[in-house]
Amino acid sequence: MLWHRDAAIPNDIDAVILPGGFSYGDYLRCGAIAKFSPIIGAVKEFAAKGGIVIGICNGFQILTECHLLPGALVRNTNLQYICKPVALRVETTNTPFTNQATKGQIVTFPIAHGEGRYTADPETLDQLEAEDRVVFRYVDNPNGSLRDIAGICNKERNVLGMMPHPERATDPLMGSADGLTVFRSIVTAFAAK
Amino acid sequence: MATITPDILAAHNVTADEYSKILSILGREPNLTELGIFSVMWSEHCSYKSSRVHLKKLPTRSKYVLLGPGENAGIIDIGDGLGVAFKIESHNHPSFIEPFQGAATGVGGILRDIFTMGARPIAVLDSLRFGPLDDPQTGARNRRIVEGVVSGISHYGNCFGVPTVGGECVFDKSYAGNPLVNVFALGVIEKEKIFLGQAHGVGNPVIYVGAKTGRDGIHGATMASDEFTEESKQKRPNVQMGDPFLEKLLLEACLEVMETGAVVGIQDMGAAGLTCSTCEMGSRAGTGIEIDLALVPQRETGMTPYEIMLSESQERMLLVAIKGREQEVFDVFEKWGLDAAEIGIVTDTGMLVVKNHGEIVAHIPNRELADEAPLYNRPYTKPARKAPMDAPAFTSADLKADLIRLLSSGDMCSKKWIYEQYDYMVRTNTLYGPGGDAAVVRIKGTDTSVAISLDGNGRYCSLDPREGAKLGVAEACRNISTVGAQPMAATNNLNFGNPQKPEIMAQLVEAIEGMADACLHFETPITGGNVSLYNETLGEGIHPTPVMGIVGVLKTGKPMPIEFQSAGKTVLLLGGFRDQQDLTRFGSTQYANVIVGGPWGLPPALDMDYEKRVHSAIRKIVTEGLSESAHDLSDGGLAVALAESSFGGIGARITLPASERPEVQLFHEAPSRILVSTAKAQEVRAIADEFQVEIVEIGTTEAGKLVIADRIDASIEELRQPWSTSLEMLLHA
């Protein structure tokens, strides 16, 4: 666990996960304050060096706020928080996060957010698609995200942001273990190095 | 010094008798600050002065109870060196005046009660009651209150990071001017690390931590002890504002500071704020406390001692540390970015001494203030009731249409619109979230899970508070048993009208006595709870509404669903049809209420011995893995339970014995009954026989359809669609 006030990431860290939650309460705009926390500078450096970074839910919002990923997450179209399991389609396996999935595979991860509607200008969306950077799409769009986008990666493909929670789908007792695919993919990516 | 006039007393809800008691305790006239302090501590909300005499009748002990009523929350032993701390509390009055903040701070308050013990909160449930959404006069306001309350709970619970895993939501005219918002929270604690709200150790520093004090919530506890009038809407400044992220930080900081060993006692500042936490901590330890208000972190300037002592600003705690180890406490709170300020010391005088810049502004004996509140044995007569006893003539024109109407009614329709706004899975322990008979949350690192059910039935209690309260306990225990858990203990929230009316007081007395009987019978002692009186608007009381929160324990595993799982399985009615001849006892059912226009008569008859044997039977059936689904019969009886069991896509073909009153057979709410589907009917029957309860084979599961004898023939979609969309349609009509 890295502390928000730390300014450096230890050398033995392989991957950084920006988890869900409500950073600083998110009373302003989700992630808008978190981007000023000291650790974010270190995360940017880590990502620039090719380190694996995943932002889940609030983590995705923070990654867009600090411009490691394009676009923004705005309020769900129904203006309400939504918590439920949703079906996602894996759109690319060419990432360290999905190399153990198959293209087109349907996985079920929970969502739990009030501001998860992915938005970007049409050029950015076109570019994401042209560069195969849409990693997950909603099968039945719950929040009004443009082009059903649930998760994207950066151009270098080492930074993933996604609103759904793979870590909440890692135990059959919780209803789904589909999320393990993401974490197994990361392990596989490291093993291949 | 201001002279206390009758007007000032009236403004503080202090009676002449209470004032003479204050005079004799102090041996002099109080100043205004002291009067304010007495008025909140002796308010109904803080002192239970009208209910304490009767609350003593409740069973509070068992071999599992580690801590009973009197502290911030009760605690029971769940094995593995762990306990669970839990309690329910109301925020009814604030939620009517300002629904969003009222409900949000209700969640915040109960969470602090849990983590002040040293427990980490792992589950919240809510019991909500509102006026009807489609009422021509009050509907618009009721809808606004529902939206505000739900978003308030969602805002606070989600941001704090505790899953809201279940609850109940009921609509009735009697709640139109006085909604009920009861919030239950449960946390896990190591048995050896329970913290109490006690100020031991003369000379130890008293430290204030958390949010700064503002002017919000002054006299919240007094307001919560008063009826609503037209002026109530002007009491909005009495409602507190919540900051859930600050509470999250406070939780982490408190649990961390407790680990240092530097903390002697700790208590949250809830109702009556700094007043309550100081005098209660002192009183419990038999010590005195001396504080200086100039040292209290304040977010507004020019606050008077009166305002600081009575503020109900949220997210604050008071702790007593070991002298010499203050710095350890300050370090932890600094890490979490929170205020911590030494504001006083523990003394041996037994007095609460409040100074402001060194000048004494209040000087009151702790024990008398905290524990010598007036005690009223208020007169009571027969419980108020308006409904007639005899059943009107009624005949169903179309049973399928009746079923659809029931499934679309506010009480029985899907509450998805509500619970999908709650993060019900954060912390990844929720095995069974909202929508089942009971919520099931696992305790990580053990084989144990806890099952929780909140139940109350104001309509039953309006017809017979004693029987209604027993039925509430029975149903909550049935829910717990249906998921395979053993009911262990309970917390209660008693929501009633004005206790100064003898017929309302009678409702309270009878409900408590009924609850006491049932809790003794089902071996679920009450470990704490809350009493909310004066739930009246313009002289009109709510239904007497005792709400039970029952906690059970089971072995962690795949939870038993309520839905039928596969076609071709035997459908059994455990408990049997029960006696349904008496139409008087049909008058409290949802059918009587929604379709016929009741209620009338009495609640369903309950045989507690039989009920308990049914619980034992279903627990054995479920834990031995003999059933594929299990769902208890409650609102709407057999037909509604069959429909709900079908909503996963597998329905059933049911055969029933001939009946002269098919409505009654389908919709009676006789208790002690559970619907089971199984591939092992013989083994299930054997268990029913073992516990000497009836079991009747009533049909077979079948994909896509629900056919009930020659009475109802429906596709599942025909039933599911109105059920799942109704609440949203009612809200956004």
Interface residues (C-beta under 8 A of the other chain):
Chain A: G20 G21 F22 Y24 G25 D26 Y27 Q80 Y81 I82 C83 K84 P110 A112 G114 E167 R168 T170 D171 P172 L173 M174
Chain B: S151 S154 N158 C159 G161 D243 P244 F245 L246 K248 Y419 E420 Q421 Y422 D423 Y424 M425 V426 T428 T430 L431 R442 T556 G557 K558
